[in-house]
């Protein structure tokens, strides 16, 4: 502990003869300090009532307005080996210019005449399909001929049946007549036999009638045999007619079956022709991939694959290209707490890396070196970094963005909200409250807003 004595040094030393003591011991220095504090307090009170523009800030980077204008990499849709480079890094290429030449590394596509041989197979299959078509025509002609021949033979058979039916009718009539004659001869024979017994007729007359009876009986038997023969011939003719129908039905069915088989083979050949045509087209398109071309006009940024003879798989990145014509935009990210305060069409201020700027967030009119922008897209889903993405396009009513600005440069965005006193802003931040929520004056209009901050009225004005 310090042993501090209660006695003053003034008893022993005269401090008035020292300049430092004279300067310190002035009795009026409290008056100047009090005046300074009073002026400072007055200035502080006045500053607390000055207007302060609330804002929402976010970091981002320069990008392009449309996805097709952004930097991209060129991939090869097929695996291959690098054979020759036609460009250097930094070269300008037009759409369709050849960037590099690759060769095939897959065994089944290495034949240099693969397309020609596939086309030859296609033509052979096409001729095979044509031959099946000719075979079908020949079989159809055969069916027509068989049909005509069947109709002819059926007509002949039907005529034969009708003739035999008439013959049977004629034989039946003759048989009836002969039977009638036989009955008459039998009655005559009986009468002559009775008359012979009575002595009125001679025996020779009786024998003559009996002989005639026997002759007529023989004719009746012969006519019956003839009638049976005609009936048998009719039965045979009907059987032959049915046989002709069955025979030609079998021949026509066989020809129709051959037509179906030929048609099936034709369809298979045509399917094979289509398959080979598809293969030849695919092979031709695949050969066109041997020359990697520029999808759009732009500058070659970096060769991601270098050297000659280096192999790569399909879909691997080969070279990067930056489009020559693009519309710049800024992609910024804001916290979810501030997302309801941003609307499409609002004006924002931007600061780019590499362009010095003096920026006063609360007094935008005093800012220097910033550029105007307008919100065109407010993302409705959270990004992987936990923030929401907004896309900002240049504000055409203000000065243009720097010509030397490049895609990928860093950017800082500040969206200006409503004006409030500084004391209110300090109170809001000390309590952790968000900026005042507001809606654009024309929020009911679904079209893009004009972006003027003056047209935006606060919902809860303080």
C-alpha positions in Angstrom: 0.0 0.0 0.0 1.1 3.6 -0.7 1.9 5.6 2.4 0.4 9.0 1.3 1.0 11.8 3.7 -1.7 14.4 4.3 0.7 17.4 4.2 0.7 19.5 1.0 3.8 20.2 -1.0 2.8 23.9 -1.3 4.4 24.5 2.1 7.8 23.6 0.9 7.8 24.4 -2.9 6.6 27.6 -4.6 4.8 26.4 -7.8 3.9 29.9 -9.0 7.4 30.3 -10.6 6.8 27.3 -12.9 5.1 27.9 -16.3 3.4 24.5 -16.3 1.9 25.3 -12.9 0.7 28.6 -14.1 -1.1 27.1 -17.1 -2.8 24.5 -15.0 -3.9 26.6 -12.2 -5.9 29.1 -14.3 -9.3 29.6 -12.5 -11.4 30.3 -15.7 -10.7 27.0 -17.7 -14.0 25.5 -16.3 -15.9 28.3 -18.0 -14.6 27.4 -21.5 -15.2 23.7 -21.0 -18.8 24.3 -19.8 -19.4 26.4 -22.9 -18.0 23.6 -25.1 -20.3 21.1 -23.5 -23.3 23.4 -23.9 -22.6 23.9 -27.6 -22.0 20.2 -28.2 -25.3 19.3 -26.5 -27.2 21.9 -28.6 -25.6 20.5 -31.8 -26.4 16.9 -30.7 -30.0 17.8 -30.0 -30.3 19.5 -33.4 -28.8 16.5 -35.2 -31.2 14.2 -33.5 -34.1 15.9 -35.3 -32.4 15.9 -38.7 -34.0 13.5 -41.3 -32.5 10.1 -41.8 -33.4 7.8 -44.7 -34.0 4.2 -43.6 -32.4 1.7 -45.9 -31.9 -2.0 -46.5 -28.4 -3.1 -47.6 -27.0 -6.3 -49.1 -23.8 -7.6 -50.7 -23.7 -9.2 -54.1 -21.9 -9.3 -57.4 -22.4 -8.2 -60.9 -24.2 -10.7 -63.2 -26.3 -10.5 -66.4 -30.0 -9.7 -66.7 -30.8 -12.9 -68.6 -29.4 -16.4 -68.1 -28.4 -16.8 -71.7 -25.9 -13.9 -71.4 -24.0 -15.2 -68.4 -20.6 -16.9 -68.5 -20.9 -20.5 -69.4 -18.7 -23.5 -70.0 -18.8 -25.6 -73.2 -19.2 -29.4 -72.7 -18.9 -32.2 -75.1 -21.9 -34.5 -75.3 -19.7 -37.5 -76.1 -16.4 -38.8 -74.6 -13.4 -38.2 -76.7 -9.8 -37.2 -77.1 -8.5 -33.7 -77.9 -6.8 -33.6 -81.3 -6.4 -29.9 -82.1 -7.1 -26.4 -80.7 -8.3 -23.6 -83.0 -8.5 -20.8 -80.5 -6.4 -19.3 -77.7 -7.5 -17.9 -74.4 -8.9 -14.3 -74.8 -9.8 -14.8 -78.5 -13.1 -13.5 -79.8 -15.3 -16.2 -81.5 -18.5 -15.9 -83.4 -21.5 -18.2 -83.1 -20.7 -21.5 -84.8 -16.9 -21.0 -84.9 -14.8 -24.2 -84.3 -13.1 -24.2 -81.0 -11.4 -27.6 -80.9 -11.4 -30.9 -82.7 -11.9 -34.2 -80.8 -11.7 -37.8 -81.9 -13.6 -40.9 -80.9 -12.5 -43.2 -78.1 -15.5 -45.6 -77.9 -14.7 -48.8 -79.8 -18.1 -49.2 -81.5 -17.9 -45.8 -83.1 -14.3 -45.8 -84.3 -15.1 -47.1 -87.8 -14.5 -44.2 -90.2 -17.1 -45.6 -92.6 -19.6 -46.3 -89.9 -22.3 -44.1 -91.4 -21.8 -45.4 -95.0 -22.0 -49.0 -93.9 -25.1 -48.4 -91.8 -26.7 -46.7 -94.9 -25.8 -49.8 -97.0 -27.5 -52.0 -94.4 -30.5 -49.8 -94.5 -30.7 -50.0 -98.3 -30.4 -53.8 -98.2 -33.2 -54.0 -95.6 -35.2 -51.6 -97.7 -34.8 -53.9 -100.8 -35.8 -56.9 -98.6 -38.9 -55.0 -97.5 -39.7 -54.3 -101.2 -39.3 -58.0 -102.1 -41.7 -58.9 -99.4 -44.1 -56.3 -100.9 -43.7 -57.9 -104.3 -44.3 -61.3 -102.8 -47.5 -60.1 -101.2 -48.7 -58.7 -104.6 -47.9 -62.1 -106.2 -49.8 -64.0 -103.5 -52.8 -61.7 -103.9 -52.8 -62.3 -107.6 -52.6 -66.0 -106.9 -55.6 -65.8 -104.6 -57.5 -64.0 -107.3 -56.6 -66.7 -109.8 -57.5 -69.5 -107.4 -60.8 -67.7 -106.8 -61.5 -67.5 -110.5 -60.5 -71.2 -111.0 -62.7 -72.2 -108.1 -65.7 -70.4 -109.5 -65.1 -72.0 -112.9 -64.9 -75.5 -111.5 -67.8 -75.0 -109.1 -69.8 -73.8 -112.1 -68.9 -77.0 -114.0 -69.7 -79.2 -111.0 -73.1 -77.4 -110.5 -73.9 -78.0 -114.2 -73.0 -81.6 -113.9 -75.2 -81.9 -110.8 -78.1 -80.3 -112.7 -77.6 -82.6 -115.7 -77.6 -85.7 -113.4 -80.7 -84.4 -111.7 -82.4 -84.2 -115.0 -81.1 -87.6 -116.0 -82.6 -89.1 -112.8 -85.9 -87.4 -113.5 -85.8 -88.9 -117.0 -84.8 -92.4 -115.8 -87.5 -92.3 -113.1 -90.1 -91.4 -115.8 -88.9 -94.2 -118.0 -89.0 -96.6 -115.0 -92.6 -95.7 -114.3 -93.6 -96.2 -117.9 -91.9 -99.6 -118.0 -93.6 -100.7 -114.8 -96.9 -99.7 -116.3 -96.1 -101.7 -119.4 -95.1 -104.6 -117.3 -98.4 -104.5 -115.4 -100.3 -104.4 -118.7 -98.3 -107.3 -120.0 -99.0 -109.3 -116.8 -102.8 -108.6 -117.1 -102.7 -109.6 -120.8 -100.8 -112.8 -119.9 -103.4 -113.7 -117.2 -106.3 -113.1 -119.6 -104.6 -115.1 -122.4 -103.9 -117.9 -119.9 -107.6 -118.0 -118.8 -108.7 -117.9 -122.4 -106.4 -120.8 -123.2 -107.9 -122.8 -120.4 -111.3 -122.1 -121.9 -110.1 -123.1 -125.3 -110.4 -119.7 -126.8 -106.7 -118.9 -127.2 -103.9 -121.1 -128.4 -100.9 -122.0 -126.3 -98.6 -120.2 -128.6 -100.5 -117.0 -127.9 -100.1 -117.5 -124.2 -96.3 -118.2 -124.6 -96.0 -115.1 -126.7 -97.6 -112.9 -123.9 -95.4 -114.6 -121.3 -92.3 -113.8 -123.3 -93.3 -110.2 -123.7 -93.9 -110.1 -119.9 -90.4 -111.4 -119.3 -88.9 -108.9 -121.7 -90.6 -106.0 -120.0 -89.6 -107.3 -116.5 -85.9 -107.4 -117.7 -86.3 -103.8 -119.0 -87.7 -102.7 -115.7 -84.8 -104.2 -113.8 -82.4 -102.6 -116.3 -84.1 -99.2 -115.9 -83.9 -99.5 -112.1 -80.2 -100.2 -112.4 -79.8 -97.2 -114.7 -81.7 -95.0 -112.2 -79.5 -96.2 -109.3 -76.4 -95.5 -111.4 -77.6 -91.9 -112.1 -78.3 -91.4 -108.4 -74.8 -92.6 -107.6 -73.3 -90.3 -110.2 -75.3 -87.4 -108.7 -74.0 -88.3 -105.3 -70.4 -88.4 -106.6 -70.9 -85.1 -108.4 -72.1 -83.5 -105.2 -69.2 -85.0 -103.3 -66.8 -83.7 -106.0 -68.4 -80.2 -105.8 -67.8 -80.2 -102.0 -64.2 -81.5 -102.6 -63.6 -78.6 -105.0 -64.8 -76.1 -102.5 -62.7 -77.6 -99.7 -59.6 -77.9 -102.0 -59.7 -74.3 -103.1 -60.6 -73.0 -99.7 -57.4 -74.7 -98.4 -55.3 -73.3 -101.3 -56.7 -69.7 -100.7 -56.2 -70.0 -96.9 -52.7 -71.2 -97.5 -52.0 -68.2 -99.8 -53.6 -65.8 -97.3 -51.3 -67.3 -94.6 -48.3 -66.8 -96.8 -49.5 -63.2 -97.3 -49.7 -62.7 -93.5 -46.2 -64.2 -93.1 -44.8 -62.0 -95.9 -46.5 -58.9 -94.4 -45.1 -59.7 -91.0 -41.6 -60.1 -92.5 -42.2 -56.9 -94.4 -43.1 -55.0 -91.2 -40.0 -56.5 -89.5 -37.9 -55.4 -92.4 -39.4 -51.9 -92.4 -38.9 -51.7 -88.6 -35.3 -52.7 -89.2 -35.0 -50.0 -91.9 -36.3 -47.4 -89.5 -33.9 -48.6 -86.8 -31.0 -48.4 -89.2 -32.1 -45.0 -90.5 -32.2 -43.8 -86.8 -28.7 -45.3 -86.2 -27.3 -43.6 -89.3 -28.8 -40.3 -88.3 -27.4 -40.7 -84.8 -24.0 -41.6 -86.2 -24.0 -38.6 -88.5 -25.0 -36.3 -85.6 -22.4 -37.9 -83.4 -19.7 -37.2 -86.0 -20.8 -33.6 -86.0 -19.9 -33.5 -82.3 -16.2 -34.1 -83.2 -15.9 -30.3 -83.8 -16.8 -28.3 -80.7 -18.3 -25.0 -81.8 -19.2 -21.8 -80.0 -22.9 -21.6 -79.0 -22.8 -17.8 -79.2 -20.5 -15.0 -79.9 -18.1 -14.2 -77.1 -14.6 -14.4 -75.6 -12.7 -17.5 -74.7 -12.0 -17.2 -70.9 -10.1 -20.3 -70.0 -9.3 -23.7 -71.4 -10.4 -26.1 -68.7 -8.8 -29.0 -70.6 -5.4 -28.4 -72.2 -2.9 -30.2 -74.3 -3.3 -32.7 -77.1 -4.3 -36.3 -76.7 -6.0 -35.7 -73.3 -9.2 -37.7 -73.0 -12.4 -36.7 -71.2 -15.8 -38.1 -70.5 -19.1 -36.9 -71.8 -20.5 -33.8 -70.1 -17.1 -32.6 -68.8 -16.3 -29.0 -69.1 -13.8 -28.1 -71.8 -13.6 -24.4 -72.1 -15.3 -21.3 -70.7 -16.8 -18.5 -72.8 -18.2 -15.1 -71.9 -20.9 -13.7 -74.3 -19.9 -10.6 -76.1 -23.3 -8.9 -75.8 -24.9 -8.8 -72.4 -27.0 -6.6 -70.2 -25.5 -6.1 -66.8 -27.4 -6.6 -63.6 -26.5 -7.0 -59.9 -27.4 -10.1 -57.9 -27.7 -9.1 -54.2 -28.8 -11.0 -51.1 -30.8 -9.5 -48.2 -31.8 -10.9 -44.8 -35.3 -12.5 -44.5 -36.2 -9.7 -42.0 -35.9 -7.0 -44.7 -37.5 -9.0 -47.5 -41.1 -7.5 -47.1 -39.6 -4.0 -47.5 -38.4 -4.7 -51.1 -40.7 -4.5 -54.1 -40.3 -4.9 -57.8 -39.6 -1.6 -59.5 -37.9 0.2 -56.5 -34.9 2.3 -57.0 -31.7 1.4 -55.2 -28.1 2.7 -55.0 -25.1 0.6 -55.9 -21.4 0.7 -55.2 -19.1 -1.4 -57.3 -15.7 -2.8 -56.3 -12.9 -0.8 -58.0 -14.9 2.4 -58.3 -14.4 4.6 -55.2 -17.5 6.0 -53.6 -18.3 8.1 -50.6 -21.7 6.8 -49.4 -23.9 8.1 -46.6 -26.6 5.6 -46.1 -28.8 8.0 -44.2 -28.2 11.0 -46.6 -28.3 9.6 -50.1 -28.2 13.1 -51.6 -24.7 13.5 -50.1 -23.4 10.3 -51.6 -20.8 10.3 -54.3 -19.7 7.7 -56.8 -22.7 5.4 -56.5 -25.0 4.3 -59.4 -28.7 3.9 -59.7 -30.5 0.6 -60.1 -34.0 -0.8 -60.2 -35.2 -4.1 -58.7 -36.6 -6.4 -61.4 -36.8 -9.7 -59.5 -37.5 -10.5 -55.8 -36.9 -14.2 -55.2 -39.6 -16.0 -53.2 -37.5 -18.8 -51.9 -34.5 -18.7 -49.7 -31.0 -19.3 -51.2 -28.6 -21.8 -49.7 -26.8 -18.9 -47.8 -30.0 -18.3 -45.8 -30.8 -15.0 -47.5 -33.2 -14.0 -50.3 -31.9 -13.1 -53.7 -32.9 -10.0 -55.6 -31.9 -9.0 -59.2 -31.2 -5.3 -60.0 -31.1 -3.8 -63.5 -29.6 -0.4 -64.4 -31.8 2.6 -63.9 -32.1 4.2 -67.4 -33.0 7.6 -65.9 -29.7 7.9 -64.2 -26.1 7.8 -65.4 -24.9 4.6 -67.0 -22.9 2.0 -65.1 -19.1 2.0 -65.8 -18.0 0.6 -69.2 -15.2 -1.4 -67.6 -17.5 -3.2 -65.2 -17.2 -6.9 -65.6 -19.4 -9.8 -64.7 -18.4 -11.3 -61.3 -17.3 -8.0 -59.7 -18.4 -7.3 -56.2 -21.3 -4.9 -55.5 -22.9 -3.4 -52.5 -26.6 -2.5 -52.6 -28.6 0.0 -50.5 -32.4 0.3 -51.0 -33.7 3.6 -49.7 -36.9 3.6 -47.6 -38.8 6.4 -45.9 -37.3 9.4 -44.1 -37.4 9.4 -40.2 -35.7 11.6 -37.6 -32.3 10.4 -36.4 -33.5 10.0 -32.8 -36.2 7.6 -34.1 -33.6 5.6 -36.0 -31.3 5.4 -33.0 -34.3 4.3 -30.8 -35.3 1.7 -33.4 -31.8 0.2 -33.6 -31.4 0.2 -29.8 -34.6 -1.8 -29.5 -33.8 -4.1 -32.5 -36.9 -3.1 -34.5 -37.0 -3.5 -38.3 -37.4 -0.5 -40.5 -40.9 0.9 -41.0 -43.1 -1.4 -43.2 -44.6 0.3 -46.2 -46.3 -0.6 -49.5 -45.9 1.2 -52.8 -48.6 3.7 -53.7 -49.6 1.6 -56.7 -49.3 -1.8 -55.1 -52.6 -2.8 -56.5 -51.2 -2.5 -60.1 -49.5 -5.8 -61.0 -47.3 -4.1 -63.5 -43.7 -3.1 -62.6 -43.6 0.1 -60.6 -41.9 3.2 -61.8 -39.4 2.9 -59.0 -39.7 6.4 -57.6 -39.1 6.5 -53.9 -41.4 9.6 -53.7 -44.3 7.5 -54.8 -43.9 5.1 -51.9 -46.0 6.1 -48.8 -45.2 4.6 -45.4 -48.0 2.5 -43.9 -47.1 3.5 -40.4 -45.7 7.0 -40.5 -44.1 8.2 -37.4 
